[in-house]
């Protein structure tokens, strides 16, 4: 069984002549070419620029890439040692993707750099592009994680708030009943009416909290969906990452107002509304309506 090599056949091909390296030399930008090919290219262009990234090379005699030289020599003698690796290729030129076009945000091959669709565009090696875009996506991802944490804490507080409102209403109801018992029969109708108002306010307050809770759940669901979509992309290989990063970045374009993340105002029951001056108000009501057979309390 052939031993797997760290290089693929595509790795051993000179980007200029597309043949197996003869004497590969490596430039300061880390791209490698046949020694003859790069010298010929420089002589023709009149400048020492890398054919791939166009970075200017200072040395007129770049060093030999010994790793590629040894691998190329082995390939020429025993090509069967190089196990075929599945690589993605350009559908237009049938060449391996090795570059990333920054303008169009897509993977391209060497031949694409001279095509009409990518001519004069800025492009760079795949690893470099993945690193740059990973930084951008991470800068967008981290605030989303913090926002999710904020909403989760708010949700917890809202759940506690709803429970406390129920407890608060029960306590107030008990006190209201106790006070009205002291006023005997003539006050019982007012007591009942006042309790109806209290129950209505409980429903209104509870509905307000539940509405806010529903909004928070939707925000949590939205942020969780975005994060679930982004997380596998961040840990994926460069090719898969670059394919999906555009959509991932697009999905991070969400924001929330300060109103959406704040605790609801005036959510608690106003205790003084029901207990403050209760007896005084009741006695005034009794003085006015004592001749009536019933006491009416308008909850509106």
Beta strands, then each sheet from edge to edge (+ up, - down):
strand 1: 24-26
strand 2: 32-34
strand 3: 99-101
strand 4: 106-108
strand 5: 123-125
sheet 1: 1+ 2-
sheet 2: 4+ 3- 5+
end
